[in-house]
Amino acid sequence: MHIDRLEKYWIVIVAAVLGAFFASLLAAMLVFGLRLPSLPAEFVNPLALSETRFASPGLRDMGDGNYELTLTSLMWRFNTGSSERDADGNDIIRVPRGSRVTFFVTSADVTHGLMVERHNLNIQVIPGHVGRGTIVFNEPGEYKILCHEYCGAGHHRMHATIIVE
Amino acid sequence: MQAVQPAAQSSTPVLMFPALSMLRSERSLIGVHILVSLVALSLGLLMGPFQTFRRAPAVTEALGGQAVAMPIFTYYYQALTLHGVLNALVFTTFFIVGFSYFITQRSLQRPMWSLRAAWVAFVLMLVGLLLAAYAIITNQANVLYTFYAPMVAHWTFYLGLTLVIVGTWVAFLNIVMTYLGWRKDHPGQAVPLAVFATLCNYVMWFTATLGVATQVLTMMLPLSLGIIRTTDPQVTRILFWFFGHPLVYFWLIPAYISWYTMLPKQIGGRLFSDQMARVAFLMLMIFSVPVGVHHLFVDPGVSEFAKISHSLLTFVVAVPSFLTAFNLAATLERAGHQRGANALSWIWKQPWGNPVVAAQFCGMLLFVVGGITGVMNASFSLNLALHNTTWVVGHFHMTLAGAVTLTYIGVLYWLLPMMRGRKLFMPKLALAQVFLWFSGMIVFGAGMGRAGIEGAIRRTDMGGAGAYISDLWAPWLNLSAIGGALLLVSSILLYVVLVGTWFASKGQAEVEAPIDTTGPASSRPEWFERWGVWTAVIVISNVIMWGPVLIQAIDVVNGFFVPGNPGPAGPGF
């Protein structure tokens, strides 16, 4: 099969560039500790959440600035266990600056999404599965937790607020 | 049948196609496919710009705090479902099936294996479309075109989609049988490139649709009928994205066929490398399926190993598009040099004034943006910041609404005149339509992309009560509305040209179909057409790449435990 000389150079360049991209992805994971919300699987029975850790959602202080936030997504709010609410009835959570928060999230009804504004936390919230991810809040301010998957008529008003103090 | 003559070397009839018009059987068959696709597109297009207006804070402010209402279908998520289903599934599928009949018959110079089967396929697809449309229009299928479980639409939505897919399978069979008939009569010859690519496209499509067919027939349809009560949403997502990524290549390959096999003729040149084009199509056929986990990078039920390996193959499936970039640039450069252009001026010394050519060039430019943003999406690290943001919407509007749709428009600008036997109506207006579309799409994409980087979420009624809009998103959402306005004007011009060509054009048609009827005089044509080998490669690669993903996602302890919720029936749901 005939391949033009210039096209051979082109193929080598393309392979090198894509190879470098992939190598940097592996480095992100192996060297810099990037994790995706993945297996090992943690299944929950979405019809019996009251028998799981999601029976009592909330923020738990694990010491040394580490926190665990257990929350459920449901049409159309995040139940974070917090008693503080904004004017629209959405949850507000407060954490100190520098907190390292691990999220545990599942859905009580349909497929939802979870992302935290201006932080690298992005989880597809699927009934039957526990999504997990950790982020550090270094900058004080207000950040929305947003549902990023269409989940019905009230999807656009589904959010909560994290206040970093 | 006046146009059929016995061929000298075989018993199969050879069709003598008129250069500037169509045979009656050809016109009616291809015409109905194009007609349905254009009717669907007209409604689907209308829903697009109004979403951008509704999401733009500046527009809402200008109207005194009241967000723009969607036209006809005032419920945002119903309009959004229509926009996705009509543009991405209906317009594309009907156009592609009709266009592939045209390519197959004209390139092979023979009739389809069975005209009756072609009409059966069309009726299946049309009935399917009407069933799905019934569910959507009556507000019983506001599930968007990805219909993630456990949200459930009316059963006619799923049955309709199934019938559309079964129709495409009948079309696939018809094209394969036509090819096999040609193959028997032409031993040792390579099949023309356009038909080779069409075959690759349908093999890939058939593979992919097995995923969504399994999902719909074993999970969604029984759920919507109340036969089963529970389902597994993670498994439905895996089956959907087994289908969902090849779907985008199913749209793209017909555009590639136009770029590779028709554009060279339209600019007065010759394709640089037929063989490398075939390599590209084979790679697309094989590698577009075992990459779908890149849509599931943040799904908790899929392992990191699967995500990494699908990310790697996603980079591999970018290679045929890089090959295409080289091959087409070389083709354009050579044609430009023949016209007396120098090292750089070949870029503008092209027939930019011809709307058929300009539409494809503009599509290619948008595809460069779409391709680069696509490689970025394939990186799971960046995906953490971008998944389900408006960035993704910006990306696939560069590919689907840019490269694919603009190229289809370019095709329509010669196909429709040929079908009608009349000249294109107001070619200058058609040219303006093309450039407006290009500008509108690039402005829209820039706005959506940048808003997504700032964290704006997709598929969200930002004009609705209680919606959150960050100050960081606002200027970019406003920019995307400017793009939307340009696209609305361009869409109107598109239909002025198309309807005008059919009803108001006066002169005789003068553009011939840019179709090759022979393959290259290559020494070993069979090498590319070893379909048995390719099928084995496809089966093995997908068992390896998808098998573990599916098995790991199934909850063997709890079983399929999630009940199907009733579909969101309107704003009150």
Chai-1 contact restraints between the chains, C-beta under 6 A:
chainA,res_idxA,chainB,res_idxB,connection_type,confidence,min_distance_angstrom,max_distance_angstrom,comment,restraint_id
A,M1,B,Q275,contact,1.0,0.0,6.0,A-B,restraint_1
A,E7,B,F326,contact,1.0,0.0,6.0,A-B,restraint_2
A,W10,B,F326,contact,1.0,0.0,6.0,A-B,restraint_3
A,V14,B,F322,contact,1.0,0.0,6.0,A-B,restraint_4
A,L18,B,F315,contact,1.0,0.0,6.0,A-B,restraint_5
A,F22,B,L312,contact,1.0,0.0,6.0,A-B,restraint_6
A,F22,B,F315,contact,1.0,0.0,6.0,A-B,restraint_7
A,L25,B,S379,contact,1.0,0.0,6.0,A-B,restraint_8
A,A28,B,S381,contact,1.0,0.0,6.0,A-B,restraint_9
A,L34,B,S381,contact,1.0,0.0,6.0,A-B,restraint_10
A,L36,B,E304,contact,1.0,0.0,6.0,A-B,restraint_11
A,L36,B,K307,contact,1.0,0.0,6.0,A-B,restraint_12
A,P37,B,V298,contact,1.0,0.0,6.0,A-B,restraint_13
A,P37,B,P300,contact,1.0,0.0,6.0,A-B,restraint_14
A,S38,B,S303,contact,1.0,0.0,6.0,A-B,restraint_15
A,S38,B,E304,contact,1.0,0.0,6.0,A-B,restraint_16
A,L39,B,S303,contact,1.0,0.0,6.0,A-B,restraint_17
A,F43,B,D555,contact,1.0,0.0,6.0,A-B,restraint_18
A,F43,B,N558,contact,1.0,0.0,6.0,A-B,restraint_19
A,N45,B,N558,contact,1.0,0.0,6.0,A-B,restraint_20
A,N45,B,F561,contact,1.0,0.0,6.0,A-B,restraint_21
A,P46,B,V562,contact,1.0,0.0,6.0,A-B,restraint_22
A,L47,B,F561,contact,1.0,0.0,6.0,A-B,restraint_23
A,D88,B,G466,contact,1.0,0.0,6.0,A-B,restraint_24
A,V110,B,P150,contact,1.0,0.0,6.0,A-B,restraint_25
A,V110,B,M151,contact,1.0,0.0,6.0,A-B,restraint_26
A,V110,B,N565,contact,1.0,0.0,6.0,A-B,restraint_27
A,T111,B,Y148,contact,1.0,0.0,6.0,A-B,restraint_28
A,T111,B,P233,contact,1.0,0.0,6.0,A-B,restraint_29
A,G113,B,N388,contact,1.0,0.0,6.0,A-B,restraint_30
A,E117,B,G455,contact,1.0,0.0,6.0,A-B,restraint_31
A,N120,B,L384,contact,1.0,0.0,6.0,A-B,restraint_32
A,N120,B,A385,contact,1.0,0.0,6.0,A-B,restraint_33
A,N122,B,V298,contact,1.0,0.0,6.0,A-B,restraint_34
A,N122,B,L384,contact,1.0,0.0,6.0,A-B,restraint_35
A,N122,B,H387,contact,1.0,0.0,6.0,A-B,restraint_36
A,I123,B,V298,contact,1.0,0.0,6.0,A-B,restraint_37
A,Q124,B,V298,contact,1.0,0.0,6.0,A-B,restraint_38
A,Q124,B,D299,contact,1.0,0.0,6.0,A-B,restraint_39
A,I126,B,P233,contact,1.0,0.0,6.0,A-B,restraint_40
A,I126,B,Q234,contact,1.0,0.0,6.0,A-B,restraint_41
A,P127,B,P233,contact,1.0,0.0,6.0,A-B,restraint_42
A,P127,B,V562,contact,1.0,0.0,6.0,A-B,restraint_43
A,G128,B,D555,contact,1.0,0.0,6.0,A-B,restraint_44
A,G128,B,V562,contact,1.0,0.0,6.0,A-B,restraint_45
A,H129,B,Q234,contact,1.0,0.0,6.0,A-B,restraint_46
A,H129,B,P300,contact,1.0,0.0,6.0,A-B,restraint_47
A,H129,B,G301,contact,1.0,0.0,6.0,A-B,restraint_48
A,G131,B,P300,contact,1.0,0.0,6.0,A-B,restraint_49
A,K144,B,Y468,contact,1.0,0.0,6.0,A-B,restraint_50
A,L146,B,I457,contact,1.0,0.0,6.0,A-B,restraint_51
A,H148,B,N388,contact,1.0,0.0,6.0,A-B,restraint_52
A,H148,B,I457,contact,1.0,0.0,6.0,A-B,restraint_53
A,Y150,B,L144,contact,1.0,0.0,6.0,A-B,restraint_54
A,Y150,B,R459,contact,1.0,0.0,6.0,A-B,restraint_55
A,G152,B,P568,contact,1.0,0.0,6.0,A-B,restraint_56
A,A153,B,P568,contact,1.0,0.0,6.0,A-B,restraint_57
A,A153,B,P571,contact,1.0,0.0,6.0,A-B,restraint_58
A,A153,B,F573,contact,1.0,0.0,6.0,A-B,restraint_59
A,H156,B,T460,contact,1.0,0.0,6.0,A-B,restraint_60
A,H156,B,D461,contact,1.0,0.0,6.0,A-B,restraint_61
A,H156,B,G464,contact,1.0,0.0,6.0,A-B,restraint_62
A,H156,B,A467,contact,1.0,0.0,6.0,A-B,restraint_63
A,R157,B,G466,contact,1.0,0.0,6.0,A-B,restraint_64
A,R157,B,A467,contact,1.0,0.0,6.0,A-B,restraint_65
A,H159,B,Y468,contact,1.0,0.0,6.0,A-B,restraint_66
